[in-house]
């Protein structure tokens, strides 16, 4: 803070204090004048009043300073400032009355003077402050700028409009509120009227000649956001929004918090309510190992658990750059965390054994996997080596080294798989589900979910890149649909499943309703400020090898049911003839070692009946017993 700034503050405080001191005699003598009906005050009362005035000014001035009346700025005078003034006047009146009583027994001092003095002084102090603020704000209501409608006339909307009016240099001119609460219609907030509900957005945009719509409903759900965005698209105006409640800086709505609408706003869901107490108890003071910790899901799992007081976090990833990035981030955000970032491949049996023997993790989150469907369709051997035998290697090391819980992170593509990637993940599921009964003290839990927004290799960053290049945006089929959830939501539910499961379960995350990829592409183009089919084309390229029109989250034979958490569904898994299963798995492993691509595909078909209906029935896995929960 420089000297000039300090001097300005001192001058402002001195001027305010001088003003308030001058108001004290006006209020004190004005109270006598009112007491005597606006006529001449008799000498017998006037003389004691004048004699007491210096003491009144001294006492009242000291109380003003004590109550901090000069910490505030007149430019932003508000109700808390008036309350502070009222308290200081009340205390001052009491002290003045007590002093006069002790000095003169209040001889020739009318008792009604004190309440009159209090009312007058409150008016003389509060009035100029509010008048000054009104004069400063008056010009803001006629400022020229982008004519703006604000959706949401609640607390967030009020704070946002107040900030817009105080900062005309940003060029926003609020011309009306929109709110679905009909009781607010016609009301005014900071001089801005509530015009109607959201259904009237197109009409109100036209009537008020609005250039922009600002969404000030931090609690808005994705469905509400989609509806409002569609109405703004009909009206042909751009839109910005405040973040959700959990992301709102300092919990206050302000101009600086405004941002563009993102696709996550439209496809995300309501915040997940988790049992963080149970999650923390399952992690605190223990060693956690995350395989594939440099990937999208793996890295987010590391972020989520790093704050839960674990003994140490071990990250294993085959990608050097991804591992470096997540390590750098975690060391910056959690400097006290005992962190070990290790280059390693889950297919390396000796390397994984060394890691498990050295750190002996209590919880393993197995996120390492290949997941790119078209690429793996041509490289079945690599898919099986990593997704199947990499899982077996990590699971075996976990059992041998006393791991308490092993969580396999799977995918909806493992259900009735039509591609190598899905079949390899399904085989990993079968292995872990059935291994649980043979694992001694290690619990094996599988968590299955669909697409994750903005994860590496997902459709969202691909579309974003295509839009930035000017298109075209490529969609495989007009009817293709996928389930979506955000990376944090998926990661948190994985942790919830890890502490909820008792072993052998397949947890399916409640993914809500599937979203048409064509809708996703259109919305991303619109949100970028461009017009689909005009500025950026959408082309349909046809389904790629192994792709489905729509994914499934569970197989009919899995008898999906609710778990103890509303967002976690529990699928009954199908047991297999373990001896036959291991024999077929060994045959598949030999095919991988021999690098026989077609043999690998045939081995997958034998082990996963749903993958290839042409496989001979007698060669398929033979289920035994009933489905187990």
N, C-alpha and C positions, 0 to 999 in steps of 0.2 A: 504494500500500500504506500503510494508516494505522498510527499508532504502536501501537495496541492489538494489531493483527495481528503487528507485529514483535516485541512483547513476548511474545506467545503462542508464537511460533516459538522465541525465545530460551529461554523456560522449558522448552519441550518438549525442545530440544536439551540443555539443562543437566541435566534429569532423566534423559534417556537416557544421557548421559555419566557421570553420577554412578552410575547403576545398573551400567554396565559396569565402572567402577573398583572398585566393591564386589565384583564377581564375580571380579576378578583374585586377591585374597588367598584367597578360597574355593577357587578352582581350584588355586592354587599349594600351599596347605597340604593341600588334599584329595588332591593327587597324592602327597604324602609319606605321607598316611594309607593310601592304597591300596597304595603301595609296600610298606608294612610290614603288609599283610594286615589292615587295619582295626584294628590294635592301636596302642598308644602308640608315638609316634615317639621313638626314642632321642635323648637330649640332644645327643649328638655330631653328629647330623644336624639336629635341630630348631633349634639356635642359628644355624648358618649360613643356614638357610632363612629365619628371621625377619630376620636381618641383611640378606639380599639382597632382602627383600620390597619396600622402598621403591623400589629401583632397578628391580625387575621391574614395579612398578606404573607408574613413570614411563615406562619404555621402551614397555611394552605400550599404555599410554594414548596416547602420542604416535603410535604406529603406527595405533591405531584412528582417531584424528582425521585422520591423513594419508590413510587409505584411504576417507574420506568415509562412515563408518558412520552419521553423523548428518544426512545429506542425505535419507535415506529416511524414511518414515512407518511407525511400527509397525502402524498400522491396515491397511496394504497390504503387509506383509512377505511376501516371496516368495522363490523360488529364487535370483534374482540377489543378493538381500540376504544369503542364507546363504553364497553363494560369496564375496561380499566379506568377510564375517566370517571365513570359512576362510582366505582369503589373508592377511588382517591378522594372524591368530593364527600362521600358519606363519612369516611374516616376523618377528613378535615373538619367537617361540621361538628362531629362529636368532640374532637379535640378543642375546637374554638369554644363550643358551648361549655365544656368542662373548665377551660381556662377563665372564661368570663364569670362563671359561677364562683370559682375560687377567689377571683380578684374582687368582684363587686357584688356577689350574690345576684347577678343579673339585674341589678337595679337600673331601671329605665331602659331595659332591653326587651322589646316585645318578643314573646315566644314564637310567634308566627313568622318572625324574620328568618329563622333558620331553614324551614322547608322552602320558603320563597327564594332564599339565597341559593339553596342547592339546585332548585329547578332552573333558575336563571343562569347559574354558572355552568350547568350541564349544557344548556342551550348555547351559551356564548363560546364554550370550548368545542363542543361537537359540531355545531352549525358551520363554522368556518372551515373545519377539516373536510366535512362532506361537500361543502360548496367548492372548495379547492379541487377535490377529486373530480367532482362533476364537470368543472370547467376544463380540467385536463383531458377528461374522457370524452367531452362533448364532440370534439372534432373527429373522434374515431368512428362515430356512427355514420359519417358521410364520407369516409375514406374511399378512394377509388381502388379497386382490386378485383380479383376473381370472385364473382358472385357465387356464394357457397350456401348450400343447404346442409344442415347438420341433422343426421338421423340419431335420435336419442336425446330426450329432454330431461334426463336424470342428472345425477351428480357429475358424471364424466362429461356429459354434454355441456353442463353449466360451466365447468372449469375450462373446457376447451374453448368455448365462445369467449369467456372472459380473457383468456390468453390471446385469442385472435384479435380482440378489440384493443388490447394493450400493446400489441406489436404490429402496427399498421405497415411497417416496412416489409413484412412478409407478403403483403398484397392479397389478403383474404378478406372479403366483405361478407359476413354472415347476413343472409336475407331471410332466414326462417328455420324453425325447428320442424322435424318430422318425428312423430312418436305414435306407437300403436295404442297407447293409453288414452282412450277417448276423453277421460276427465281432464286431461291437460290441454285439450284443444282450446285455442283462444287465449291461453295464458301468455304472459310475456316474461322472458328471462333476459336481464340486461338489455331490455328494450327490443328484444327479438321475439317475434310471436311464434307460437306453436300452430302450424298451418293445417296439419292433418296426419293421417296414418301412412304407413309405407306403401300401401296399395296405390296411393295417389302420387307416387314419386314422378312418373312420366308427366302427369298433368301439371304438378307443381313446378317441375323443372322448366316447362314451357311458360307457365304463367309468370314465374319469378325471373325468367331468363337466366337461370343458374348455369354456371360454367363448371361446377364441381360439386360432388357429394362427399361429405365426410361422415364416416360411421363412428359414432361415439358410444358404442355398446360393448364394453370389454367382455361382458358375459354372453355375447351372442354365440349360438351354436353354429356348426357348419351348415346345417339346413337353412337356418335364418340368413346366414351370409349368402348362400347360393341364391335364395329368393331375392334378396336386396340387390345383389350383383346383376341378376337377370333383369330386374326392373330398371336399373341404371343403364344396362345395355339397350333396353327398349327406348330409354330417353336419350341415348347417345351422349352421355356425359361420363367422364372419368370419375374414379372413386379412390379415396384413401381411407385408412382405418387406424384406430388406436389398437395397440396390442391387446391380447387377452389379459385377464386379471393377473394371472401368475407372471406375465412378462412385462406388465406395466411398470416403468421405472418409478420407484419410490411410491407406488400405488396411486400416483396422481396423474390425471389426464392433462396433457400440455401439448403445445404446438410442436415441441421437439420430439414428442413420442409418435407423431403421425408417420405412417409408412404406407407403401403400396400394398394392395391386396396380394397375397401370395396364394399359390395353389393349395398350400397346406391349410389355409383358412377355409377353403371350400371342401376339402376332402378330409380334414382332420375331424376328430370327434370330441365329445365332452371329456374333460380331464378325468383320468383314471384315479379312483380312490383305492389306495393301497394300504396294506397293513405294514407300515414302515417299522413298527415296533418288532414284529416277528421277523421281518427281513433283516433288520439291524442285529437282532439277537442271533440270527443264523450266520451272520458274517463277522460281527465284532470279535476282535481278538483272534481271528483265524487267518490262515493263509488261503488265498483264492488264486486259482490259475485260470487264465483265459486264453484258449487257443484261438488263433485268428484274431488276436486283439488289435491288429492294425486296420481291420475292415470296418465297415460302417456300423454293424451291430456290435462287433467285438469292442470297438473303441467306445461306443456309448455305454456298454456294460461296464467298462473300466471307469468311466466318468461317474456312473451312478453309484458304484460300490466304493469308490475312493473316499467318499465322504462319510462312510459308515463305521469308521474306526476299526478296520481290519488290521491284523498283525502285519501282513505284507501282501502285496499284489505282484503276481508273476504273469508277465505277458509273453506269449510265444507267437511268433509270426514269421512266415517265410519271406515276406517282402521287407527289404531293408528300409526303404523310404517311408512306408506306412508305419513301421515300427518306430522309426526315428521321430516322426511327427507326433504320434500319440504319447511317446515318452516325454518329448519336449513340453507338450501341453500339460500333462499330468504333473510334471515336476514344477512347472510354473504355478499351477493352480493349487497343488497340494504338496508344498515343500516338506512337510513332516512325514509324508507317506513313505513307507519302506517299499520301494519300487524296484523290480528287476525286469528289464526288457531284454528278451533273449531271441536271437535269430534261431529258428528251428523249423523243421518240417515234421508234421505229424506222421508222415510215412517212414520216418527215420526211427526205427524201433530202439536202437541203442541210445540215440540222442534223447528220445522221450523218456526212456528209463532213467537216464542220468538226471534229467530235470525233476522227475517225480521223486526219485530217491533223495535228491538234495533238498528239495523244499517241502516234500510231503504235504501237499495241499489238502485241506478239508473239503473244499468245494472246487469242482472243475466245471467251467462253462465252455463247452466245446462248440465254438463258432467257426472253426476252420473248415472251409468247404469251397469247392468249385461250384458255381451256380449259373453260368451263362449257358442258357439252353441251346441255342443254335451251334455254338462253338463245341460244346461237349457232345452234341449229336454226332459229330465227326471224329470225336476222340474218346470213345467209350473206355478205353484202357485207362486214360488219365483220370476220368471221372470216377471209375471204380477204385483205382489205387488211392486217390485222395479221400473221396467221400465214404467209401466202405472200409478199406483196410487201414486208412488213416484213423478212422473212428475206432476200429478194433484195437489198433496199437495204443491209442490214448486210453481207451477203456481198460485194457489189460494192465497197463502201467498203473492206472488209478486203483484197481483191485489189489495189485501186489503191494502197493505202498500205503494202504490203509485210508484211502480217500473215503469220506463219508457220503458225498453226493456227487454224481456225475450227470450233468444236464446236456443232452443232445439237442441242438437247435436245428429244427427241420423246417419243412416247407409244405405248402398246400400242393405243390407239384408231385409230392410223394403219394398222393391219393389217386388211385387208378391211373398210374403214370403212363403217358404216351411218349415220353422222351427219356433219353439215357440219364439226364440229370435227375429227374424225378424218381426213376427206378433205382438209381444208386442211393438216393436219400431214403427211399422206402426200405431198401435192404439194410441200411444203417439203423433205421428205426426197429426193424424186426430183430436185428442182432441185439440192440440195447434192451429192448423190451423183454426178450427171452433170457438175456444174460442176468437180469435182475434176480431171478429165482436161484441162480447159481453163483451169485457174487459175494456171498458171505455178508460182510458188514457194509458193503457199498450199495447205496441206492442209485438206481438208474432211472432217470426221468427224461421223457421226450417232450419238447415243446414245438408245436407246429403252427405256422402262421403264413399269411400271404405276402403280397408285395409291400415293401417298405418305401415310403416317400423319400426321395433324394438319396437313397442308398447308392453305393457305387455300382454302376452298370444298370441301374433302373431306368425306366422310361422317362422320368421327369427331367433329369439332367440332359438326356438325349434330346428331348423336345426343346429344352431351353437353348441348347447349342444350335439346333436346326433353325429356331426362330431368330436367333442372333445373326445367323448367316443369311437370313431372308427367305428361308424355306428351300424346298418344301418340307413340311412335317409329315413323316411317314408313319402310317398306321396300318397294321397288317390286315385288318378286316373291319368292316363297318359295325359288326355285331360283337366284336370281342370285348369281354368284360374281365376286370380283375378286382380282387380285394386289396384295399390299401389301409395302412396305418402309419403313424409317424415313428421315426427311429426311437425317440425317448419312450413312447408308449409301449412299443414292442419290447424294448429292453427292460422296462420296469415290470412288465407282466412275466417276462422270463424269470426275473428275480423272485416274483411272487410265487411262481410255480415251483421254483427251487426249494422254497421253505414250506410250501403247502403239500407237496407230494410225499408219499411214503415209500415209493419205489415201484417201478414197473408201469407207471401211468403214461398215457399219451395225453398231454394237455393241448387243447386246441384253443387258440386265442379267438375271442369273439370279434370278428372283423367287421361287423355291421353289414351294410348292403354293398354288393359289388358295383363298381363304377365303369361305365362305358369308356374305353380308351379314346374313342372319337370325341366324346364330351370333354375329356381331359385335354386333348389337343386343342380343341376350339377355345376352351376357357383360358389356357395358357397363352394362346395368341392374343385374345382379347385383353388379358391382364398386362400384356406387354405394350398395349396401346395401339395394336394393329388390328386389321380386319381380316378374318378368315376368308380365304378365297379371293381376296383383293390384294392385300399386302403380302400375305403369306398363304401359300396353297397347302391343302391337305391332300395327300395321295394315299391310296390304298394299295398295298403291295402284295397282299395274299399271305395266308398263314405260313409261317416258316416251319421247317421240318420239326416234328415233335410237339408243336404248339396246339393248344385247345382254344375253342371259342370262349369257354369259361372254365374256371378252376373250381375244384371241390375242396372243402376243408376236412371232410371225413368220409370214410367208406360206410355204406349202409350196414355192413356187418359189425361195425364198431360201436353201435348202439350209443350214440352221443347222449350225454346227460350233464346236468349242472354239477359244479364243484362247490366248494365253500366260498369261492370268490365269484362275483357276478360276471366278470369278464373272462373267466377261465372255464372252458367246457372240458369235460372228461370223456375220452373215447376208450371203450373197452378194446384191448388188443387181442389179436388172435395168436394163440400158442402154436408152436410148430414141433414137429418131431426133431428134437435137437441133434440126435445122432445123424439122421439123414441131412439135416441142415448143414452141419459142420462138414460133412463129406462133400456136399455140393459146393460149399464155400471154398473148400480146398481146391476143388476142380477149377473154380473161377480164378483163384489166386494163381494157379499154374498157367492159366490162359494169359493172365496179366504179365507174368514173368516171361512167357514166350512171345509177348507182344503180338498175339493173334487177335486182331480187332474183332473179327466175326465170331471167334470162339468166346470172346468176352461178352458180346451181345447175346449169344445163345445162352451163356451161363447166367446172365441177368434174367433172361426169359424163363429159365428153369426155376430160378429162386423166387421170382416175383411173378406169380401167375397173371396178375392184372396187366403186366407190361406187354405180354405177347400171347395173344389168344391162340396162336398157331402152335405153341409148344405142346408136346404130347402130355396128356393128363397124368400118365404114370410117371413122368419125369418131374412133375411139379412138387413143391413143398406140400407135405401132408399135414394139415392142421390136426391137433389132438385136443381132446377135452372141449370145454366151453370157453367162450371169450372171457378174459380175466380183466377186472378193473384195477 
